[in-house]
Amino acid sequence: MSERTSPGTGRKVGSVPPIKSAAVFCCLLIVFAASSSPLSAQRFEGIRLSASEWNLGSIPADRRPAMELGIANESGRKKLLTILPTCPCLAVQKTVELLPGQDEKVAIAFDTEGIAGPVNLLLIFLTDDPGSKGYFFRVYGSVAASESKR
């Protein structure tokens, strides 16, 4: 069987030039590194959260999952943190005052009542800094329909 070559370049038809192969490999490596980086902690405005999101997974409609989120003040000054849920189904302490170096745990609960299907919610964390951009803490998963609704 004879190999076909391109008349213009003399390369085998269907082959990838070495430079493009290296570029593709580098891009894939960067994507892999970014996607495999740990999501165990998140820092913003001198505050460190013990998790960057909460994956509820797939939960039955009659459950009320909860988690404790660690919050640490690494800013060197007192911080007032305001936590705003985007849904009344998320129960959380609304304000937390942290002295420099102080760690706190905040309980977060998700009430599945009246909810079925995919869940994509946010807790918005803001500090008392004048230019606070805050942090969006994602809460996601899926709630199975209750037996009475099937």
C-alpha positions as CSV (number, residue, x, y, z in Angstrom):
1,M,0.0,0.0,0.0
2,S,1.5,3.3,-1.0
3,E,1.3,6.4,1.3
4,R,-0.4,9.5,-0.1
5,T,1.4,12.8,0.3
6,S,0.3,16.3,-0.1
7,P,1.7,17.9,-3.3
8,G,2.4,21.2,-1.6
9,T,4.1,20.0,1.6
10,G,5.3,16.5,0.8
11,R,3.8,15.4,4.2
12,K,1.6,12.3,4.5
13,V,-2.0,13.1,4.1
14,G,-3.9,13.0,7.4
15,S,-0.7,13.5,9.5
16,V,-0.6,16.2,12.1
17,P,2.4,18.6,11.9
18,P,4.7,18.2,15.0
19,I,4.1,21.9,16.0
20,K,0.3,21.5,16.1
21,S,0.7,18.2,18.0
22,A,2.8,19.9,20.7
23,A,0.3,22.8,20.9
24,V,-2.7,20.5,21.3
25,F,-0.8,18.5,23.9
26,C,0.0,21.7,25.9
27,C,-3.6,22.9,25.7
28,L,-4.8,19.5,27.0
29,L,-2.3,19.5,29.8
30,I,-3.4,23.0,30.9
31,V,-7.1,22.0,30.8
32,F,-6.3,18.8,32.7
33,A,-4.3,20.7,35.4
34,A,-7.0,23.3,35.8
35,S,-9.8,20.7,36.1
36,S,-7.9,18.5,38.5
37,S,-6.9,21.3,40.9
38,P,-8.4,20.7,44.3
39,L,-11.7,22.6,45.1
40,S,-11.2,22.1,48.8
41,A,-10.7,25.7,49.7
42,Q,-11.5,29.1,48.4
43,R,-10.0,32.5,49.3
44,F,-11.5,35.9,48.7
45,E,-10.9,39.3,50.4
46,G,-8.8,37.8,53.2
47,I,-11.4,35.1,54.0
48,R,-10.8,31.4,53.5
49,L,-13.7,29.0,53.0
50,S,-13.1,25.3,53.7
51,A,-14.9,24.4,50.5
52,S,-15.6,26.2,47.2
53,E,-19.0,24.5,46.5
54,W,-21.5,22.0,47.9
55,N,-22.4,19.1,45.6
56,L,-25.6,17.6,47.0
57,G,-25.5,14.7,44.6
58,S,-28.8,12.9,44.0
59,I,-31.0,13.1,47.1
60,P,-34.6,11.9,47.9
61,A,-37.3,14.5,48.2
62,D,-37.8,13.9,51.9
63,R,-34.2,14.6,53.0
64,R,-32.7,17.8,54.5
65,P,-29.0,17.6,53.8
66,A,-26.7,19.8,55.8
67,M,-23.0,20.7,55.9
68,E,-20.6,22.7,58.1
69,L,-18.6,25.3,56.2
70,G,-15.3,26.4,57.8
71,I,-14.6,30.2,57.5
72,A,-11.3,31.7,58.5
73,N,-10.2,35.4,58.6
74,E,-6.7,35.6,57.2
75,S,-6.9,39.4,56.5
76,G,-5.3,40.8,59.7
77,R,-8.3,42.9,60.6
78,K,-11.9,42.3,61.8
79,K,-14.3,41.3,59.1
80,L,-18.1,41.2,59.0
81,L,-19.3,38.6,56.6
82,T,-22.8,38.6,55.2
83,I,-24.2,35.4,53.7
84,L,-27.1,35.8,51.3
85,P,-29.0,32.7,50.1
86,T,-30.6,32.9,46.6
87,C,-33.4,30.6,47.7
88,P,-35.5,30.3,50.9
89,C,-34.7,26.6,50.7
90,L,-31.1,27.3,51.9
91,A,-30.9,27.9,55.6
92,V,-27.7,29.6,56.8
93,Q,-26.6,32.1,59.5
94,K,-26.8,35.5,57.8
95,T,-23.9,37.3,59.4
96,V,-20.6,36.2,60.9
97,E,-18.1,38.5,62.6
98,L,-14.5,37.3,62.5
99,L,-11.6,38.7,64.4
100,P,-8.1,38.4,62.7
101,G,-7.0,34.8,62.7
102,Q,-10.4,33.5,63.9
103,D,-12.0,30.4,62.5
104,E,-15.8,29.7,62.6
105,K,-18.1,27.0,61.4
106,V,-21.3,27.9,59.7
107,A,-24.1,25.3,59.3
108,I,-25.9,25.2,55.9
109,A,-29.1,23.2,55.3
110,F,-31.0,22.5,52.1
111,D,-34.8,21.9,52.4
112,T,-36.1,19.8,49.6
113,E,-39.8,20.5,50.3
114,G,-41.5,21.4,47.0
115,I,-38.4,20.9,44.9
116,A,-37.8,18.2,42.3
117,G,-35.2,17.9,39.6
118,P,-31.9,19.7,39.1
119,V,-30.8,22.2,41.7
120,N,-28.4,25.1,41.0
121,L,-28.3,27.7,43.8
122,L,-25.9,30.2,45.2
123,L,-24.9,31.5,48.6
124,I,-23.4,35.0,48.1
125,F,-20.6,35.9,50.6
126,L,-19.9,39.6,51.0
127,T,-17.5,41.3,53.4
128,D,-17.7,44.7,54.9
129,D,-14.9,46.0,52.7
130,P,-16.1,49.0,50.7
131,G,-15.2,47.4,47.3
132,S,-16.4,43.9,48.2
133,K,-16.9,41.7,45.2
134,G,-17.8,38.8,47.3
135,Y,-17.8,35.1,46.5
136,F,-20.5,32.9,44.9
137,F,-20.7,29.6,46.7
138,R,-22.5,27.1,44.4
139,V,-25.0,24.5,45.8
140,Y,-26.0,22.0,43.2
141,G,-27.4,18.5,42.7
142,S,-30.7,16.8,42.0
143,V,-33.8,16.1,44.0
144,A,-35.7,13.0,43.2
145,A,-39.5,13.4,42.9
146,S,-41.4,12.2,45.9
147,E,-43.5,9.0,45.6
148,S,-46.7,11.0,45.9
149,K,-45.8,13.2,42.9
150,R,-45.0,10.3,40.6
